[in-house]
Amino acid sequence: MLAFYLLALLIASLVVVWTVFRFTTDPASAGTLGEMVTGIYASGQYINIASMLPYALARPDLLGVFIFAAAPSIAAVVIAARGGGGGLTMLAGRLRPVGQATTPRRAVAVYAGMLAVYAAGFAAFDFVAGPGTTITDRLAMFGGSVLLGAALGLLMDEGGTLEELGWRGFAWPLLQATMKHPLRAALLLGTLHWAWHLPREVLTLMGGVDPASFLVTQGVFWALCLALAIVAGYCVNLAGGSVWPAVLVHGGTNLWSKALSDHIAPSFGVLDLRTLILFVLAIIIVMVAGRQLGRLPSDVDREPG
């Protein structure tokens, strides 16, 4: 587990070091990331794999965005190839939509439940936005209906799709097996997930930011990562260890934030609506599932030691 995390952190850090090096040696490249973000939103799209890829292919420096996001999964594959975490066969097994350590009823229930909550999230954003505001216009970037955009968007998020094989596919079962306390394992993984993002904040600090505002933002983001770890970990457990629920939870909640948030006023203080929804979901899950977070006794025998 330690080797996995250090490797994921190293990859992310090297991407940032290279980016800073490019910015300092080629000042003209310093604005490429901002230009990409501005261009994407100005064209009626939002940040995701499909919208960023054309920019990255035109400006290879921007490929670092994808390498950074994929760092946990790259680290998981490298460590698993050396026999860690049960090996590559065990890791590949996490890509099955339904794992062995569950029942068909539980698997159907978790996927149906996630889709229901995903739809409810859209309803919540629409309610907060108020009458006369269309919150789903950015989903038209996929060339079809809002429903198609919402469905494809679940898999187009660089966070969910590129990161989760590492976080919930590799690290989550290892931490549960080691700690024997899924809730504590989720809180630790959420903290590690938050800390892994810190290298990218070098770019934020270089741009000049108020220290107090930065600390508040990081505190909220840490809490968000904790809530995400509880919700995603619970759903993965219900699906028998499949990583896909985590991909959908991570990707879906990120879509709310990236595609819908700019249509509503920040009405919750330092919290955005996506974070508030995740907090509520995490609290409900802990109250209902307890510290086991949906982990069956039979899961213990199937998890890598």
C-alpha positions in Angstrom: 0.0 0.0 0.0 2.8 2.4 0.9 4.6 1.7 -2.4 1.5 2.3 -4.3 0.8 5.6 -2.7 4.3 6.9 -2.9 4.5 6.0 -6.6 1.1 7.7 -7.3 2.4 10.8 -5.5 5.7 10.7 -7.3 4.0 10.5 -10.7 1.7 13.4 -9.9 4.6 15.5 -8.5 6.8 14.9 -11.5 3.9 16.2 -13.7 3.8 19.4 -11.7 7.6 19.7 -11.7 7.6 19.4 -15.5 4.8 21.9 -15.8 6.5 24.5 -13.6 9.8 23.9 -15.5 8.0 24.5 -18.8 6.3 27.7 -17.4 9.6 29.1 -16.2 11.7 28.2 -19.3 9.0 29.0 -21.8 6.8 31.9 -20.5 4.6 31.6 -23.6 3.4 28.2 -22.4 2.3 29.5 -19.0 -1.1 30.4 -20.2 -2.0 27.2 -22.0 -3.8 25.6 -19.2 -5.9 28.6 -18.5 -6.6 29.1 -22.2 -7.8 25.5 -22.5 -10.2 25.9 -19.5 -11.5 29.3 -20.8 -11.9 27.9 -24.4 -13.8 24.9 -23.2 -16.3 26.8 -21.2 -16.6 29.6 -23.8 -17.6 27.0 -26.4 -20.5 25.7 -24.2 -18.6 22.6 -23.0 -17.2 21.6 -19.6 -14.0 20.1 -18.4 -13.8 16.3 -19.2 -11.7 13.9 -21.2 -13.5 14.6 -24.5 -13.3 18.4 -24.2 -9.6 18.4 -23.1 -8.2 15.9 -25.5 -8.2 18.1 -28.7 -6.3 20.8 -26.8 -3.8 18.2 -25.4 -3.2 16.7 -28.8 -2.5 20.2 -30.2 -0.3 21.2 -27.2 1.4 18.0 -25.8 2.3 19.9 -22.7 -1.3 19.6 -21.7 -1.1 15.8 -21.7 0.2 16.1 -18.2 -3.4 16.7 -17.1 -4.2 13.1 -18.1 -1.0 11.7 -16.7 -1.7 13.4 -13.3 -5.2 12.0 -13.2 -4.1 8.5 -14.2 -1.3 8.4 -11.6 -3.1 6.3 -9.0 -4.2 3.7 -11.7 -0.7 3.7 -13.2 0.8 3.1 -9.8 -1.8 0.3 -9.1 -0.9 -1.5 -12.3 2.9 -1.2 -11.7 2.6 -2.5 -8.1 0.2 -5.2 -9.0 2.5 -6.4 -11.9 5.1 -7.0 -9.2 2.7 -9.1 -7.2 1.3 -6.4 -4.8 -2.3 -6.4 -3.8 -3.0 -9.8 -5.1 -1.4 -9.2 -8.5 -2.8 -8.2 -11.9 -5.4 -10.9 -12.0 -6.9 -9.6 -8.8 -6.8 -6.0 -10.0 -8.3 -6.9 -13.4 -11.1 -8.6 -11.6 -12.1 -5.3 -10.1 -13.1 -4.2 -13.6 -16.0 -6.7 -13.7 -19.3 -4.8 -13.2 -20.3 -7.2 -10.4 -17.7 -8.7 -8.1 -17.8 -12.2 -6.7 -18.3 -11.0 -3.1 -21.9 -9.9 -3.5 -25.4 -11.1 -4.5 -27.2 -10.2 -7.7 -29.9 -8.4 -5.7 -27.3 -6.2 -3.9 -25.6 -5.4 -7.2 -28.8 -4.5 -9.0 -29.8 -2.4 -6.0 -26.6 -0.4 -5.8 -26.5 0.4 -9.5 -30.2 1.4 -9.5 -29.7 3.4 -6.4 -26.7 5.3 -7.8 -28.7 6.2 -11.0 -31.6 7.4 -8.9 -29.3 9.6 -6.7 -27.6 10.9 -9.9 -31.0 11.9 -11.3 -32.0 13.5 -8.0 -28.8 15.5 -8.0 -29.9 17.1 -11.3 -33.2 17.8 -9.8 -31.5 19.5 -6.8 -29.4 21.7 -9.0 -32.4 22.6 -11.1 -34.4 23.5 -8.0 -31.6 25.7 -6.6 -31.1 27.4 -10.0 -34.7 28.4 -10.0 -37.3 28.9 -12.7 -36.1 30.0 -16.1 -32.5 28.6 -15.8 -31.4 25.8 -18.0 -28.7 23.9 -16.1 -28.0 21.1 -18.6 -26.9 23.1 -21.7 -23.3 22.0 -21.4 -24.3 18.3 -21.7 -25.2 19.0 -25.4 -21.5 18.9 -26.1 -21.9 15.1 -26.7 -24.2 15.8 -29.7 -27.3 14.3 -28.4 -30.0 14.6 -25.8 -29.5 15.7 -22.2 -30.1 12.1 -21.2 -27.3 10.9 -23.5 -25.0 13.7 -22.3 -25.7 12.8 -18.7 -25.0 9.1 -19.4 -21.7 9.6 -21.4 -20.6 12.2 -18.8 -20.4 9.6 -16.2 -17.5 8.0 -18.0 -15.9 11.1 -19.5 -14.7 12.5 -16.2 -10.9 12.3 -15.9 -11.2 11.9 -12.1 -13.5 9.0 -12.0 -12.4 7.2 -15.1 -8.6 7.6 -14.8 -8.1 7.6 -11.0 -10.5 5.0 -9.5 -8.7 1.8 -10.5 -6.0 3.0 -8.1 -8.1 4.4 -5.3 -11.1 2.0 -5.0 -9.8 -0.8 -7.2 -6.4 -1.3 -5.5 -6.1 0.7 -2.3 -9.6 0.3 -0.9 -9.6 -3.5 -0.6 -6.1 -3.4 0.8 -7.0 -0.9 3.5 -10.1 -2.8 4.5 -8.2 -6.0 4.8 -5.5 -4.4 6.8 -7.5 -2.2 9.1 -10.6 -4.5 9.6 -12.7 -1.4 10.0 -14.1 -0.1 6.7 -15.2 3.2 8.0 -11.8 4.0 9.3 -10.3 2.7 6.1 -12.5 5.1 4.1 -11.5 8.0 6.2 -7.8 7.2 5.8 -8.2 6.7 2.0 -10.1 10.0 1.8 -7.3 11.8 3.5 -4.7 10.1 1.2 -6.8 11.1 -1.8 -6.9 14.7 -0.7 -3.2 14.8 0.1 -2.3 13.3 -3.3 -3.9 16.4 -4.9 -1.5 18.8 -3.0 1.3 18.9 -5.6 -1.1 20.5 -8.1 -1.7 23.3 -5.6 1.8 24.5 -6.3 0.4 26.0 -9.5 -2.4 27.7 -7.5 0.1 29.2 -5.0 2.3 30.4 -7.9 -0.6 32.2 -9.3 -1.0 34.2 -6.0 -3.8 33.3 -3.6 -5.0 34.5 -0.3 -3.6 32.1 2.4 -6.7 32.1 4.5 -8.9 31.5 1.5 -6.6 28.7 0.4 -6.7 27.0 3.8 -10.5 27.1 3.8 -10.8 25.7 0.3 -8.4 22.9 1.2 -10.4 22.1 4.4 -13.6 21.8 2.4 -11.9 19.7 -0.3 -10.5 17.4 2.4 -14.0 16.9 3.8 -15.3 16.3 0.3 -12.7 13.6 -0.2 -13.7 12.0 3.1 -17.4 12.0 2.0 -16.5 10.6 -1.4 -14.5 7.8 0.1 -17.4 6.8 2.3 -20.0 6.9 -0.5 -17.8 5.3 -3.2 -16.4 2.7 -0.8 -19.9 1.7 0.3 -21.1 1.3 -3.3 -18.0 -0.7 -4.2 -18.6 -3.0 -1.3 -22.3 -3.5 -2.3 -21.1 -4.4 -5.8 -18.8 -7.1 -4.5 -15.5 -5.1 -5.1 -16.2 -3.9 -8.6 -14.5 -0.5 -9.2 -17.3 0.7 -11.5 -19.6 2.1 -8.8 -16.6 4.3 -7.7 -16.1 5.5 -11.3 -19.7 6.4 -11.5 -19.9 8.1 -8.1 -16.7 10.1 -8.7 -17.6 10.9 -12.3 -21.2 11.8 -11.6 -20.5 14.1 -8.7 -17.7 15.8 -10.6 -20.1 16.3 -13.6 -22.5 18.1 -11.2 -19.7 20.4 -10.2 -18.2 21.1 -13.6 -21.2 21.1 -15.8 -24.0 22.5 -13.6 -22.5 24.6 -10.8 -21.9 27.8 -12.9 -25.6 28.0 -13.4 -26.4 28.5 -9.7 -25.4 31.1 -7.1 -23.1 29.8 -4.3 -25.9 29.7 -1.7 -24.2 27.5 1.0 -21.3 29.6 2.2 -18.0 27.9 1.5 -19.8 24.7 0.4 -21.0 24.1 -3.2 -24.1 22.0 -3.8 -22.1 19.0 -5.0 -20.2 18.9 -1.7 -23.3 19.4 0.4 -25.1 16.5 -1.4 -22.1 14.2 -0.8 -22.0 15.1 2.9 -25.6 14.2 3.3 -25.2 10.9 1.4 -22.1 10.0 3.6 -24.0 10.7 6.8 -27.0 8.6 5.7 -24.7 5.7 4.7 -22.9 5.7 8.0 -26.2 5.8 9.9 -27.7 3.0 7.9 -24.7 0.7 7.2 -22.5 1.5 10.2 -18.8 1.1 10.3 -18.9 -2.0 7.9 -20.0 0.2 5.0 -21.8 -2.7 3.3 -18.9 -5.1 3.6 -20.1 -8.7 3.9 -18.2 -11.2 6.2 -17.4 -13.2 3.1 -15.5 -10.3 1.7 -12.7 -10.8 4.2 -11.7 -14.0 2.5 -11.6 -12.5 -0.9 -9.6 -9.4 -0.2 -5.8 -9.4 -0.7 -3.8 -9.4 2.5 
